[in-house]
Amino acid sequence: MSIDLESLKIFVKVAELGSFTRAGEHLGMPKARVSLRLKALEGELGTRLLQRSTRVVRLTPDGEELLPRARRLALEADDLGAMFQAARALRGRVRIDLPVNFARDVIIPRLPELLARHPALEVLLSTTDRRVEPLREGFDCVLRIGAPGDPGLVGRRLGALRMINCASPSYLREHGTPRRLEDLDRHLVVHYSLTLGADAPSFEYPHEGGYRERPMRSVVTVNNADAYRAACLAGLGIIQAPRAGMLASITAGALVEVLPALTCAPMPVSLLHTHGRSVPRRVRAVMTWIAEVLSPHLDAIDAIDAIVAIDR
């Protein structure tokens, strides 16, 4: 019996994503073609691999038994192909998730360079501040700010973002400029919360070798970086944000730095992928390019460790 390797790869992707539609989007083929290839595979094997319904796709017991072996075969095939592709052009799709500000200000303006270098490459770019589920949603790689999470992902820490406390001139005219931690009792913060308020507003500051959060009052809660900065510019409170993204506004006089000795912990930046030990060449190349483009915007890890040590 001859089993089609491409059909095995399609089966693996459907099993990982739990969806014919998302698997087709990831693989660059229509949903109908995905379904036909899997029906043909089931016919070759003489068993049903997937239970299909209008809402969910689940593995049958035979599908669960096949999946780890099919995944190993697919990875080995990719490895073999990579051995002979070093001189060939990159082609295919790479699905990436990036925070909104990084995508808008850093990655997208430089994207023409990557695509000019690899014209057969297609980039599918998601920009959101929410934490996507990379495996379930079919991403090849994700850029994470803060704790990486997702222990099943692989990648590396690129550096860190040094933080700054900011307020608008109009806010400081109305509420005064805080000089000490205790002054914050009469101040407001703009509350950043992806869940829109399930967590309480606070101000993070260095304390005895670590960081503490001081409860604060807030009149507005936002769930993305653009709204966070806009609320600060509108005079709605103090924010704690990456320094690099605020410097232009501070230079222009639209924002003012406050409490410079009481900044929150630097935020680590990590680039993670979903391909385990065998990363497709196109994904590896895109990740290398992203790391290069971001490098000037991040502090080195050893520099950040030194800053934290000084704060302590």
Summary of the structure (lengths in Angstrom):
residues: 312
radius of gyration: 23.8
end to end distance: 66.1
largest distance: 79.2
contacts: 908
relative contact order: 0.14
helix: 46%
strand: 23%
